[in-house]
């Protein structure tokens, strides 16, 4: 019998002998979670010292639309602060 050697799950790090296409995953939940993480994209604020970011699924139109709307609203907050002459972010 050819048994796989335990390796850390690609998503959670738990040692597992299970494989999905040769890659160690301990469960379908980890496969799904890893796929979602990998497929998501992140919009980040370009202003220095601002840690605003928005994660979204680029394949989902609603998710993408909400992310871009939130990003535009966030940019407007920076514009308003700059117009008011403040250093606020």
C-alpha positions in Angstrom: 0.0 0.0 0.0 1.4 3.4 -1.0 0.4 5.8 1.8 1.2 9.5 1.5 3.5 11.1 4.1 1.8 13.7 6.3 2.4 17.3 5.1 0.9 20.6 6.3 -2.5 21.5 4.8 -2.1 24.3 2.3 -4.8 26.4 4.1 -4.7 25.7 7.8 -1.3 24.0 8.4 -2.7 20.9 10.0 -0.6 17.8 9.2 -2.6 15.6 6.7 -2.1 12.6 4.4 -5.0 13.8 2.2 -4.3 15.3 -1.1 -6.3 17.3 -3.7 -4.6 17.1 -7.1 -1.4 16.2 -5.2 -1.6 19.2 -2.9 -2.2 18.6 0.8 -5.6 19.8 2.1 -7.2 18.3 5.2 -10.8 19.0 4.2 -13.2 20.4 1.6 -13.6 23.4 3.8 -9.9 24.2 3.6 -10.0 23.7 -0.2 -12.9 26.1 -0.5 -11.5 28.6 1.9 -8.1 28.6 0.1 -9.8 29.0 -3.3 -11.9 32.0 -2.0 -8.8 33.6 -0.5 -6.8 33.0 -3.7 -9.5 34.3 -6.0 -10.2 37.5 -4.0 -8.6 40.8 -4.8 -7.9 43.8 -2.5 -8.3 47.5 -3.1 -5.9 49.5 -0.9 -5.8 53.2 -0.1 -2.8 54.8 -1.8 -2.5 57.6 0.8 0.5 57.2 3.2 -0.4 56.0 6.7 -3.9 54.9 5.7 -4.6 51.3 6.2 -8.1 51.2 4.5 -8.6 48.2 2.3 -11.5 46.4 0.7 -11.5 42.7 -0.2 -13.8 41.6 -3.0 -14.5 38.8 -5.4 -13.7 40.0 -8.9 -15.9 37.3 -10.5 -18.9 38.6 -8.5 -20.4 41.7 -10.1 -22.2 42.8 -6.9 -19.1 42.3 -4.8 -16.9 44.2 -7.3 -19.5 47.1 -7.5 -19.7 47.4 -3.7 -15.9 47.4 -3.4 -15.4 50.2 -6.0 -18.2 52.3 -4.5 -16.6 52.0 -1.1 -13.2 52.9 -2.6 -14.7 56.0 -4.2 -16.4 57.0 -1.0 -13.1 56.6 0.8 -11.2 58.7 -1.8 -13.8 61.4 -1.3 -13.2 61.4 2.4 -9.5 62.1 1.7 -10.4 64.8 -0.9 -12.7 66.5 1.6 -10.0 66.4 4.3 -7.4 67.9 1.9 -9.9 70.6 0.7 -10.5 71.6 4.3 -6.7 72.0 4.8 -6.4 69.3 7.4 -3.9 66.4 7.6 -6.7 64.0 8.6 -7.2 60.8 6.7 
